[in-house]
Amino acid sequence: MKKYTYSAKAADNPGKWYLIDAKGAVLGRLATRIASQLRGKHNPMYTPHVDTGDSVVVINAEKIKLTGRKWQQKVYYRHSGYIGGLKEITAGKLLEKRPEDIIRLAVKGMLPKNRLGRKLFKKLKVYAGDTHPHEAQNPETLVL
């Protein structure tokens, strides 16, 4: 008798929506939980090369926590593509300018660096305040 290993298909995943409140959460711990939900690792039919994850809405990104002196010491880099075009910004200044990007960058670093990772990253919605435009999807609240 032959035994087959089950491999999930993209159509097998109904794709739920989850709401996460980032108020008072530590960045790294929050990002790992979000990446796991996007990837679908909580799902019994998890398959590494298939999108079996869910969509995640994060609110209150401006109230995230960092431990230690990371607000001054953690530096984010980007490059314009031109000579001498390396730009840097500390986590504290990034929180003032674009608080959503702190969570986005942390989660993006935890996803695969391929087509699947880019597809999963599009299912992450981050908002600085406590309101979001995804009420129609009826997101379940996810407690950390």
Backbone as a printed PyTorch tensor [residue, N CA C, xyz], in Angstrom:
tensor([[[  0.8370,  -1.1800,   0.0000],
         [  0.0000,   0.0000,   0.0000],
         [  0.8830,   1.2450,   0.0000]],

        [[  0.5820,   2.1420,  -0.9030],
         [  1.3740,   3.3660,  -0.9930],
         [  0.8600,   4.4050,  -0.0100]],

        [[  1.7990,   5.1240,   0.5850],
         [  1.4310,   6.2180,   1.4780],
         [  1.9410,   7.5040,   0.8690]],

        [[  1.1030,   8.5080,   0.8760],
         [  1.4600,   9.7810,   0.2940],
         [  1.5330,  10.8420,   1.3750]],

        [[  2.4500,  11.7540,   1.1950],
         [  2.5440,  12.9030,   2.0790],
         [  1.5990,  13.9650,   1.5550]],

        [[  0.8100,  14.5280,   2.4550],
         [ -0.1450,  15.5560,   2.0520],
         [  0.5870,  16.8560,   1.7770]],

        [[  0.2960,  17.4560,   0.6430],
         [  0.8480,  18.7540,   0.2900],
         [ -0.3150,  19.6900,   0.0180]],

        [[ -0.3990,  20.7590,   0.7780],
         [ -1.5200,  21.6970,   0.6570],
         [ -1.4590,  22.4460,  -0.6620]],

        [[ -2.6240,  22.8100,  -1.1630],
         [ -2.7300,  23.6440,  -2.3500],
         [ -3.1760,  25.0340,  -1.9000]],

        [[ -2.9350,  26.0210,  -2.7270],
         [ -3.3300,  27.3870,  -2.3800],
         [ -4.8470,  27.4990,  -2.2410]],

        [[ -5.5970,  26.7130,  -2.9980],
         [ -7.0560,  26.7660,  -2.9370],
         [ -7.6030,  26.1340,  -1.6590]],

        [[ -6.8040,  25.3050,  -0.9720],
         [ -7.2570,  24.6580,   0.2630],
         [ -7.3320,  25.6240,   1.4380]],

        [[ -6.6420,  26.7690,   1.3290],
         [ -6.5720,  27.7060,   2.4360],
         [ -7.6710,  28.7650,   2.3110]],

        [[ -8.6270,  28.8150,   3.2610],
         [ -9.6720,  29.8360,   3.1740],
         [ -9.1540,  31.2410,   3.4740]],

        [[ -8.0850,  31.3690,   4.2530],
         [ -7.4870,  32.6730,   4.5370],
         [ -8.3190,  33.5280,   5.4680]],

        [[ -8.0400,  33.4560,   6.7460],
         [ -8.7510,  34.2650,   7.7320],
         [ -8.0290,  35.6010,   7.9100]],

        [[ -8.6860,  36.5110,   8.5930],
         [ -8.1080,  37.8170,   8.9090],
         [ -7.9550,  37.9260,  10.4180]],

        [[ -6.8040,  38.4310,  10.8550],
         [ -6.5360,  38.6050,  12.2750],
         [ -6.1680,  40.0480,  12.5590]],

        [[ -6.5840,  40.5320,  13.7260],
         [ -6.2810,  41.8840,  14.1800],
         [ -5.3570,  41.7940,  15.3830]],

        [[ -4.2330,  42.4980,  15.3220],
         [ -3.2700,  42.5000,  16.4160],
         [ -3.0720,  43.9280,  16.8880]],

        [[ -3.1860,  44.1370,  18.2080],
         [ -2.9390,  45.4420,  18.7980],
         [ -1.4970,  45.4800,  19.2870]],

        [[ -0.6840,  46.3760,  18.7150],
         [  0.7430,  46.4400,  19.0360],
         [  1.0360,  47.2960,  20.2540]],

        [[  0.0120,  47.7890,  20.9230],
         [  0.2220,  48.6830,  22.0710],
         [  0.9820,  47.9560,  23.1850]],

        [[  2.1710,  48.4560,  23.4990],
         [  2.9710,  47.8980,  24.5800],
         [  3.6900,  46.6060,  24.2360]],

        [[  3.6250,  46.1440,  22.9970],
         [  4.2770,  44.8910,  22.6070],
         [  5.7360,  45.1520,  22.2440]],

        [[  6.5980,  44.1830,  22.5350],
         [  8.0060,  44.2780,  22.1640],
         [  8.1320,  43.9110,  20.6890]],

        [[  8.8880,  44.7030,  19.9540],
         [  8.9410,  44.6010,  18.4930],
         [  9.2890,  43.2070,  17.9880]],

        [[ 10.3650,  42.6190,  18.4510],
         [ 10.8050,  41.3300,  17.9320],
         [  9.8220,  40.2090,  18.1980]],

        [[  9.2640,  40.1970,  19.3930],
         [  8.2940,  39.1490,  19.7440],
         [  7.0180,  39.2910,  18.9320]],

        [[  6.5970,  40.5290,  18.7220],
         [  5.4210,  40.7850,  17.9010],
         [  5.6740,  40.3810,  16.4520]],

        [[  6.8440,  40.7320,  15.9330],
         [  7.1650,  40.4390,  14.5300],
         [  7.2400,  38.9420,  14.2630]],

        [[  7.7820,  38.1680,  15.2020],
         [  7.8400,  36.7250,  14.9920],
         [  6.4410,  36.1200,  14.9610]],

        [[  5.5610,  36.6150,  15.8040],
         [  4.1810,  36.1050,  15.8170],
         [  3.4590,  36.4630,  14.5180]],

        [[  3.6570,  37.6880,  14.0510],
         [  3.0290,  38.1230,  12.7990],
         [  3.5600,  37.3040,  11.6210]],

        [[  4.8840,  37.1100,  11.5630],
         [  5.4860,  36.3430,  10.4650],
         [  4.9840,  34.9030,  10.4710]],

        [[  4.8120,  34.3390,  11.6500],
         [  4.3060,  32.9770,  11.7580],
         [  2.8640,  32.8840,  11.2550]],

        [[  2.0360,  33.8790,  11.5840],
         [  0.6470,  33.8950,  11.1120],
         [  0.5930,  34.0660,   9.5900]],

        [[  1.4240,  34.9630,   9.0620],
         [  1.4380,  35.1810,   7.6050],
         [  1.8930,  33.9280,   6.8710]],

        [[  2.8490,  33.2520,   7.4340],
         [  3.4280,  32.0560,   6.8190],
         [  2.4900,  30.8570,   6.9100]],

        [[  1.6600,  30.8210,   7.9740],
         [  0.7210,  29.7170,   8.1580],
         [  1.2550,  28.6030,   9.0280]],

        [[  2.2910,  28.8900,   9.8190],
         [  2.9000,  27.8400,  10.6300],
         [  1.9890,  27.3550,  11.7520]],

        [[  0.9690,  28.1190,  12.0950],
         [  0.0050,  27.7100,  13.1130],
         [ -1.0170,  26.7310,  12.5410]],

        [[ -1.0530,  26.6180,  11.2430],
         [ -2.0520,  25.8340,  10.5230],
         [ -1.5990,  24.3760,  10.4010]],

        [[ -2.4630,  23.4020,  10.6940],
         [ -2.0670,  21.9920,  10.5690],
         [ -1.7060,  21.5730,   9.1480]],

        [[ -2.2140,  22.2750,   8.1590],
         [ -1.8860,  21.9160,   6.7830],
         [ -0.7260,  22.7510,   6.2400]],

        [[  0.1280,  23.2570,   7.1120],
         [  1.2710,  24.0830,   6.7050],
         [  2.1610,  23.3330,   5.7270]],

        [[  2.4620,  23.9990,   4.6300],
         [  3.3870,  23.4860,   3.6300],
         [  4.3570,  24.6280,   3.3180]],

        [[  5.6700,  24.3770,   3.4220],
         [  6.6400,  25.4770,   3.3130],
         [  6.6030,  26.2590,   2.0010]],

        [[  6.2770,  25.6130,   0.8950],
         [  6.3460,  26.2930,  -0.3920],
         [  5.0000,  26.7960,  -0.8930]],

        [[  3.9550,  26.7460,  -0.0360],
         [  2.6110,  27.1730,  -0.4230],
         [  2.1210,  28.2150,   0.5800]],

        [[  1.3610,  29.1690,   0.0970],
         [  0.7770,  30.1910,   0.9660],
         [ -0.4020,  29.5930,   1.7300]],

        [[ -0.1610,  29.1780,   2.9770],
         [ -1.2230,  28.6330,   3.8230],
         [ -1.5120,  29.5700,   4.9840]],

        [[ -1.0440,  30.8120,   4.8880],
         [ -1.1770,  31.7690,   5.9800],
         [ -2.4410,  32.6010,   5.8990]],

        [[ -2.5270,  33.5470,   6.8250],
         [ -3.6820,  34.4160,   6.9500],
         [ -3.2590,  35.8710,   6.7770]],

        [[ -4.2400,  36.7470,   6.6130],
         [ -3.9720,  38.1800,   6.5400],
         [ -3.9370,  38.7430,   7.9580]],

        [[ -3.0530,  39.7050,   8.1850],
         [ -2.8750,  40.2780,   9.5200],
         [ -2.9840,  41.7910,   9.4340]],

        [[ -3.8080,  42.3650,  10.3160],
         [ -3.9470,  43.8100,  10.4440],
         [ -3.3650,  44.1960,  11.7950]],

        [[ -2.4040,  45.1150,  11.7870],
         [ -1.7670,  45.5630,  13.0230],
         [ -2.1550,  47.0170,  13.2570]],

        [[ -2.6510,  47.3130,  14.4640],
         [ -2.9990,  48.6830,  14.8210],
         [ -2.1030,  49.1550,  15.9640]],

        [[ -2.0840,  50.4500,  16.2050],
         [ -1.2750,  51.0850,  17.2520],
         [  0.2100,  50.8310,  17.0750]],

        [[  0.6960,  50.9410,  15.8510],
         [  2.1180,  50.7310,  15.5850],
         [  2.9710,  51.8020,  16.2610]],

        [[  2.3920,  52.9610,  16.5260],
         [  3.1430,  54.0410,  17.1590],
         [  3.4040,  53.7810,  18.6430]],

        [[  2.7680,  52.7710,  19.2240],
         [  2.9340,  52.4740,  20.6490],
         [  3.7500,  51.2070,  20.8880]],

        [[  4.5770,  50.8500,  19.9210],
         [  5.4320,  49.6610,  20.0270],
         [  6.5700,  49.9470,  21.0100]],

        [[  7.1270,  48.8920,  21.5960],
         [  8.2490,  49.0350,  22.5280],
         [  9.5060,  48.4110,  21.9440]],

        [[ 10.6350,  48.9750,  22.3200],
         [ 11.9410,  48.3820,  22.0520],
         [ 12.6640,  48.2980,  23.3840]],

        [[ 13.4100,  47.2250,  23.5960],
         [ 14.1080,  47.0550,  24.8590],
         [ 15.4640,  47.7320,  24.8270]],

        [[ 15.9830,  48.0150,  26.0040],
         [ 17.3160,  48.6020,  26.1150],
         [ 17.3700,  50.0000,  25.5250]],

        [[ 18.4880,  50.3220,  24.8660],
         [ 18.6900,  51.6430,  24.2790],
         [ 18.5220,  51.6140,  22.7670]],

        [[ 17.6800,  50.6900,  22.2780],
         [ 17.5430,  50.5130,  20.8390],
         [ 16.9080,  51.7140,  20.1350]],

        [[ 16.1470,  52.5420,  20.8370],
         [ 15.5690,  53.7080,  20.1860],
         [ 16.6700,  54.6150,  19.6340]],

        [[ 17.8230,  54.6850,  20.3270],
         [ 18.9350,  55.5090,  19.8520],
         [ 19.9720,  54.7030,  19.0740]],

        [[ 20.1200,  53.4110,  19.3810],
         [ 21.2160,  52.6260,  18.8220],
         [ 20.8470,  51.8390,  17.5710]],

        [[ 19.5810,  51.4540,  17.4170],
         [ 19.1880,  50.6760,  16.2390],
         [ 19.0820,  51.6030,  15.0410]],

        [[ 19.7910,  51.2600,  13.9690],
         [ 19.8500,  52.1150,  12.7880],
         [ 19.3260,  51.3460,  11.5760]],

        [[ 18.4640,  51.9900,  10.8120],
         [ 17.9380,  51.4290,   9.5710],
         [ 18.6450,  52.1150,   8.4060]],

        [[ 19.0830,  51.3280,   7.4320],
         [ 19.8020,  51.8470,   6.2790],
         [ 18.9840,  51.6600,   5.0130]],

        [[ 19.1800,  52.5850,   4.0560],
         [ 18.6380,  52.4230,   2.7140],
         [ 19.6030,  53.1070,   1.7540]],

        [[ 19.5750,  52.6990,   0.5110],
         [ 20.5090,  53.2520,  -0.4700],
         [ 19.7360,  53.7510,  -1.6730]],

        [[ 20.1090,  54.9390,  -2.1520],
         [ 19.4070,  55.5540,  -3.2770],
         [ 19.8080,  54.9420,  -4.6090]],

        [[ 20.9650,  54.2690,  -4.6540],
         [ 21.4520,  53.7130,  -5.8950],
         [ 22.5490,  54.5570,  -6.5120]],

        [[ 22.7650,  55.7400,  -5.9740],
         [ 23.8190,  56.6270,  -6.4610],
         [ 25.0350,  56.5430,  -5.5410]],

        [[ 26.1680,  57.0150,  -6.0390],
         [ 27.3830,  57.0190,  -5.2410],
         [ 27.1780,  57.9220,  -4.0320]],

        [[ 27.5280,  57.4090,  -2.8710],
         [ 27.3510,  58.1730,  -1.6350],
         [ 25.9070,  58.3000,  -1.2180]],

        [[ 25.0580,  57.4350,  -1.7220],
         [ 23.6200,  57.5430,  -1.4630],
         [ 23.1240,  56.7060,  -0.3010]],

        [[ 24.0010,  56.3280,   0.6200],
         [ 23.5850,  55.5390,   1.7720],
         [ 22.9420,  56.4470,   2.8070]],

        [[ 21.6950,  56.1990,   3.1350],
         [ 20.9620,  56.9930,   4.1220],
         [ 20.7430,  56.1400,   5.3540]],

        [[ 20.7360,  56.7670,   6.5140],
         [ 20.4790,  56.0340,   7.7500],
         [ 19.5510,  56.8450,   8.6360]],

        [[ 18.7640,  56.1180,   9.4370],
         [ 17.8300,  56.7440,  10.3610],
         [ 17.7180,  55.8470,  11.5900]],

        [[ 17.6740,  56.4570,  12.7630],
         [ 17.5630,  55.6740,  13.9980],
         [ 16.1080,  55.2450,  14.1940]],

        [[ 15.9090,  54.2700,  15.0540],
         [ 14.5650,  53.7540,  15.3060],
         [ 13.6720,  54.8260,  15.9160]],

        [[ 14.2220,  55.6780,  16.7650],
         [ 13.4350,  56.7440,  17.3800],
         [ 12.9110,  57.7370,  16.3560]],

        [[ 13.7680,  58.1300,  15.4120],
         [ 13.3380,  59.0820,  14.3840],
         [ 12.3830,  58.4290,  13.3900]],

        [[ 12.5840,  57.1460,  13.1050],
         [ 11.6660,  56.4350,  12.2120],
         [ 10.2840,  56.3160,  12.8480]],

        [[ 10.2420,  56.1560,  14.1730],
         [  8.9560,  56.0970,  14.8770],
         [  8.2070,  57.4150,  14.7230]],

        [[  8.9150,  58.5380,  14.7500],
         [  8.2730,  59.8390,  14.5900],
         [  7.7660,  60.0380,  13.1620]],

        [[  8.5750,  59.6220,  12.1630],
         [  8.2180,  59.8610,  10.7610],
         [  7.2140,  58.8500,  10.2280]],

        [[  7.5340,  57.5570,  10.3360],
         [  6.7000,  56.4910,   9.7760],
         [  6.6780,  55.3060,  10.7400]],

        [[  5.8280,  55.3200,  11.7670],
         [  5.8350,  54.2300,  12.7520],
         [  5.4610,  52.8640,  12.1780]],

        [[  4.7310,  52.8450,  11.0690],
         [  4.3310,  51.5610,  10.4660],
         [  5.5370,  50.8100,   9.9240]],

        [[  6.5370,  51.5650,   9.4480],
         [  7.6930,  50.9420,   8.8130],
         [  8.5410,  50.1250,   9.7730]],

        [[  8.5180,  50.4560,  11.0530],
         [  9.3030,  49.6900,  12.0240],
         [  8.8030,  48.2440,  12.0610]],

        [[  7.4920,  48.0720,  12.1160],
         [  6.9210,  46.7210,  12.1510],
         [  7.0750,  46.0460,  10.7910]],

        [[  6.8280,  46.7910,   9.7120],
         [  6.9530,  46.2110,   8.3710],
         [  8.3540,  45.6720,   8.1140]],

        [[  9.3740,  46.4540,   8.4660],
         [ 10.7510,  46.0270,   8.2210],
         [ 11.1300,  44.8170,   9.0730]],

        [[ 10.6490,  44.7770,  10.3190],
         [ 10.9580,  43.6370,  11.1840],
         [ 10.3290,  42.3560,  10.6540]],

        [[  9.0800,  42.4470,  10.2010],
         [  8.3860,  41.2630,   9.6840],
         [  8.9730,  40.8330,   8.3410]],

        [[  9.2930,  41.8030,   7.4890],
         [  9.8350,  41.4820,   6.1700],
         [ 11.1410,  40.7070,   6.2770]],

        [[ 11.9510,  41.0260,   7.2760],
         [ 13.2040,  40.3100,   7.4760],
         [ 13.0140,  38.8750,   7.9270]],

        [[ 11.8200,  38.5370,   8.4310],
         [ 11.5470,  37.1920,   8.9190],
         [ 10.8220,  36.3240,   7.9020]],

        [[ 10.4710,  36.8870,   6.7590],
         [  9.7900,  36.1280,   5.7130],
         [ 10.8120,  35.6380,   4.6890]],

        [[ 10.4580,  34.6200,   3.8910],
         [ 11.3790,  34.1260,   2.8690],
         [ 11.7250,  35.2110,   1.8510]],

        [[ 12.9410,  35.1590,   1.3270],
         [ 13.4040,  36.1480,   0.3540],
         [ 13.1820,  35.6090,  -1.0620]],

        [[ 11.9250,  35.4200,  -1.4450],
         [ 11.5820,  34.9010,  -2.7680],
         [ 10.1650,  35.3530,  -3.1350]],

        [[  9.5930,  34.7820,  -4.1920],
         [  8.2520,  35.1740,  -4.6270],
         [  7.2100,  34.9430,  -3.5460]],

        [[  7.3360,  33.8320,  -2.8240],
         [  6.3720,  33.5250,  -1.7780],
         [  6.4330,  34.5730,  -0.6740]],

        [[  7.6310,  34.9870,  -0.2890],
         [  7.7840,  36.0060,   0.7420],
         [  7.1610,  37.3290,   0.3340]],

        [[  7.3290,  37.7210,  -0.9130],
         [  6.7260,  38.9650,  -1.3980],
         [  5.2020,  38.8710,  -1.4020]],

        [[  4.6820,  37.6920,  -1.7300],
         [  3.2310,  37.4890,  -1.7250],
         [  2.6780,  37.5450,  -0.3000]],

        [[  3.3970,  36.9270,   0.6330],
         [  2.9660,  36.9360,   2.0300],
         [  3.0170,  38.3400,   2.6190]],

        [[  4.0400,  39.1150,   2.2500],
         [  4.2140,  40.4530,   2.7930],
         [  3.0560,  41.3750,   2.4100]],

        [[  2.4430,  41.1290,   1.2570],
         [  1.3090,  41.9450,   0.8260],
         [  0.0800,  41.7250,   1.6900]],

        [[  0.0570,  40.6400,   2.4650],
         [ -1.0890,  40.3530,   3.3250],
         [ -0.9540,  40.9810,   4.7070]],

        [[  0.0950,  41.7710,   4.9120],
         [  0.3040,  42.4830,   6.1750],
         [ -0.1520,  43.9270,   6.0130]],

        [[ -1.0490,  44.3740,   6.8820],
         [ -1.5380,  45.7530,   6.8740],
         [ -1.2120,  46.3640,   8.2370]],

        [[ -0.4610,  47.4650,   8.2420],
         [ -0.0280,  48.0910,   9.4890],
         [ -0.5310,  49.5260,   9.5240]],

        [[ -1.0880,  49.9370,  10.6750],
         [ -1.6220,  51.2850,  10.8480],
         [ -1.0960,  51.8730,  12.1480]],

        [[ -0.7530,  53.1670,  12.1110],
         [ -0.1690,  53.8420,  13.2680],
         [ -1.1970,  54.0140,  14.3870]],

        [[ -2.4140,  54.3610,  14.0580],
         [ -3.4540,  54.6010,  15.0550],
         [ -4.2580,  53.3500,  15.3630]],

        [[ -5.4020,  53.5650,  16.0450],
         [ -6.2230,  52.4220,  16.4360],
         [ -7.4010,  52.1780,  15.5040]],

        [[ -7.4280,  52.8330,  14.3480],
         [ -8.4890,  52.5880,  13.3700],
         [ -7.8930,  51.9540,  12.1140]],

        [[ -8.7230,  51.1870,  11.4290],
         [ -8.2840,  50.5360,  10.1930],
         [ -9.4800,  50.3570,   9.2660]],

        [[ -9.2560,  50.3030,   7.9500],
         [-10.3620,  50.1950,   6.9900],
         [-10.7580,  48.7630,   6.6420]],

        [[-10.4540,  47.7910,   7.5010],
         [-10.7170,  46.3900,   7.1720],
         [-11.8180,  45.7790,   8.0390]],

        [[-12.7890,  46.5810,   8.4310],
         [-13.8980,  46.0840,   9.2550],
         [-14.7540,  45.0830,   8.4910]],

        [[-14.8610,  45.2350,   7.1840],
         [-15.7050,  44.3530,   6.3790],
         [-15.2000,  42.9120,   6.3830]],

        [[-13.8990,  42.7070,   6.6400],
         [-13.3440,  41.3570,   6.6570],
         [-13.5710,  40.6590,   7.9940]],

        [[-14.1330,  41.3460,   8.9720],
         [-14.3840,  40.8020,  10.3160],
         [-13.1520,  40.1230,  10.9010]],

        [[-12.0730,  40.8760,  11.1290],
         [-10.8460,  40.2360,  11.6460],
         [-11.0280,  39.7850,  13.0820]],

        [[-10.5130,  38.6010,  13.3800],
         [-10.5090,  38.0770,  14.7420],
         [ -9.3710,  38.7340,  15.5070]],

        [[ -9.6060,  39.0710,  16.7740],
         [ -8.5440,  39.6550,  17.5820],
         [ -7.6140,  38.5580,  18.0350]],

        [[ -6.3330,  38.7780,  17.8430],
         [ -5.3070,  37.8060,  18.2120],
         [ -4.5610,  38.3490,  19.4170]],

        [[ -4.6260,  37.6290,  20.5270],
         [ -3.9650,  38.0660,  21.7630],
         [ -2.5620,  37.4770,  21.7840]],

        [[ -1.5740,  38.3160,  22.0990],
         [ -0.1860,  37.8670,  22.1250],
         [  0.1850,  37.2940,  23.4700]]])
